[in-house]
Amino acid sequence: MKEGANYIVTENPQDANLIRKLLPAAALEKVKIKAGSGYSSLLSMAVALLAGKDNNVVIVADADSMKKTEYNNRYYFIKNYLRRAAPENQFKIFLLRPELESIFFENKEVLEQMTGRKFTDLEIELAKANPKENLYKLLNIERRDFPEIVRKLPSSVFDKLKESRFSVELRSHIMGLNHIP
């Protein structure tokens, strides 16, 4: 492993592929994106990467809850777990409530473009409680089909998704990192 590298670690390949689509080329040049096979795998991989000299690790994980207390519990668990391997200035945690797919519900135009139908604000708010499953239902697909759908989405959808709060914060953080893998 190259010393002083930057990594983004996700819970699964699907999330890693989505993040690749959300980041501009300049940010992708600064990081290596690694996909775990679940929450525990993400934590193990992050600790192993942090054990490398001066590596920076960005965690992108689902909170799996809309409840603030459960979000906080998961966030501080991850933070304390990673602090066993490295100081806090070597890692950043992006914990999405309840999950990464919530970014599809931040901009109603994105969802309408993807599904070909109009939504009320109330429908969007209700769908945010379980965005992954609701997105699959709205697109009338099985979970296994989602990566192919993401691959086929037009760049105009990703241009709008890149404006989400998460995308902007992630891009800003990555561009501020000094190491190049």
C-alpha positions in Angstrom: 0.0 0.0 0.0 1.3 3.4 -0.9 2.0 5.6 2.1 -0.1 8.8 2.6 -3.0 7.8 0.4 -6.6 9.0 0.5 -9.5 6.6 0.6 -13.3 6.6 0.6 -14.7 3.5 2.2 -18.4 2.5 1.6 -20.6 -0.2 2.8 -21.1 -1.9 -0.6 -20.1 -1.7 -4.2 -23.4 0.0 -5.1 -22.6 2.9 -2.9 -19.1 3.1 -4.2 -20.3 3.3 -7.8 -22.8 6.0 -6.9 -20.1 8.1 -5.2 -17.9 7.7 -8.3 -20.7 9.2 -10.3 -21.1 12.1 -7.8 -17.5 13.2 -7.7 -15.8 15.2 -10.4 -12.7 13.8 -12.1 -10.4 16.1 -10.0 -11.7 14.6 -6.8 -11.6 11.1 -8.1 -7.9 11.6 -8.9 -7.2 12.3 -5.2 -8.9 9.2 -3.7 -9.2 5.5 -4.0 -12.7 4.2 -3.4 -13.0 0.9 -1.6 -16.3 -1.0 -1.1 -17.0 -3.2 1.9 -19.6 -5.9 2.1 -21.6 -4.4 4.9 -21.2 -2.2 7.9 -18.7 -4.5 9.8 -16.6 -4.9 6.7 -16.5 -1.1 6.2 -15.2 -0.6 9.8 -12.6 -3.4 9.4 -11.4 -2.0 6.1 -11.2 1.6 7.4 -9.2 0.5 10.4 -6.8 -1.4 8.2 -6.4 1.6 5.9 -5.8 3.9 8.8 -3.0 1.6 10.0 -1.1 2.7 6.9 1.2 5.6 7.6 -0.6 8.9 7.2 -3.5 7.6 5.2 -6.7 9.6 5.2 -10.0 7.7 5.2 -13.4 9.0 4.4 -16.3 6.8 5.7 -19.6 7.0 3.8 -22.2 4.9 5.6 -25.9 4.6 6.2 -27.3 5.6 9.6 -30.1 3.1 9.0 -32.4 5.3 11.0 -34.1 8.7 10.9 -34.0 8.9 14.7 -31.4 11.4 15.9 -30.4 9.3 18.9 -29.7 6.2 16.8 -27.8 8.4 14.3 -25.7 9.8 17.0 -25.0 6.4 18.5 -23.8 5.1 15.2 -21.7 8.2 14.5 -20.0 8.1 17.8 -19.5 4.3 17.7 -17.7 4.7 14.3 -15.7 7.7 15.5 -14.5 5.9 18.7 -13.8 2.7 16.7 -11.6 4.5 14.2 -9.8 6.5 16.9 -8.3 3.2 18.1 -6.4 3.2 14.8 -5.6 6.8 14.0 -6.2 10.4 15.3 -9.4 12.1 14.2 -7.6 14.4 11.7 -7.0 11.3 9.5 -10.6 10.4 9.0 -13.9 11.9 8.2 -17.3 10.3 8.7 -20.3 11.0 6.4 -23.2 9.2 7.9 -26.3 9.6 5.8 -29.7 9.6 7.5 -31.2 7.2 6.9 -29.2 6.0 3.9 -27.2 7.2 0.9 -30.2 6.9 -1.5 -31.8 9.8 0.4 -29.9 12.1 -2.0 -32.4 11.1 -4.7 -35.2 12.7 -2.7 -33.4 16.1 -2.1 -34.4 17.4 -5.5 -37.9 16.6 -6.7 -36.8 17.2 -10.3 -34.3 14.3 -10.1 -37.0 11.9 -9.0 -39.5 13.1 -11.5 -36.9 12.8 -14.3 -36.0 9.2 -13.2 -39.6 8.0 -12.8 -41.4 10.1 -15.5 -44.1 11.2 -13.0 -44.8 14.2 -10.8 -44.7 14.1 -7.0 -46.2 16.2 -4.3 -44.0 17.6 -1.5 -45.8 15.3 0.9 -45.1 12.2 -1.2 -41.4 13.2 -1.2 -41.3 13.7 2.5 -43.0 10.4 3.2 -40.6 8.5 0.9 -37.6 10.0 2.7 -38.2 7.8 5.7 -37.1 4.7 3.7 -35.5 6.0 0.5 -33.8 2.9 -0.7 -36.9 0.7 -0.7 -39.1 3.6 -1.9 -36.7 4.3 -4.8 -36.9 0.7 -5.9 -40.7 0.8 -5.7 -40.9 4.0 -7.7 -38.6 2.7 -10.3 -40.4 -0.7 -10.3 -37.1 -2.6 -10.0 -35.5 -5.2 -7.8 -32.5 -4.2 -5.6 -30.1 -6.2 -7.9 -31.2 -4.0 -10.9 -30.3 -0.6 -9.2 -26.6 -0.5 -10.3 -27.7 -0.9 -13.9 -30.2 1.9 -13.5 -27.6 4.2 -12.0 -25.2 3.3 -14.9 -27.8 4.3 -17.4 -28.9 7.6 -15.8 -28.3 10.6 -17.9 -25.6 13.1 -16.8 -28.3 15.7 -16.2 -29.5 13.6 -13.3 -26.0 13.5 -11.8 -25.5 17.2 -12.4 -28.5 17.7 -10.1 -27.4 15.1 -7.6 -24.0 16.8 -7.4 -25.8 19.8 -5.9 -27.0 17.8 -2.9 -25.6 18.8 0.5 -23.8 15.5 0.9 -22.2 15.7 -2.6 -21.0 19.3 -2.0 -19.6 18.5 1.4 -17.9 15.3 0.2 -16.4 17.0 -2.8 -15.2 19.9 -0.6 -13.5 17.6 1.9 -11.8 15.5 -0.8 -10.5 18.5 -2.6 -9.0 19.7 0.6 -6.9 16.6 1.1 -3.2 16.8 0.4 -2.2 13.2 -0.4 -2.5 11.8 -3.8 -2.9 8.0 -4.1 
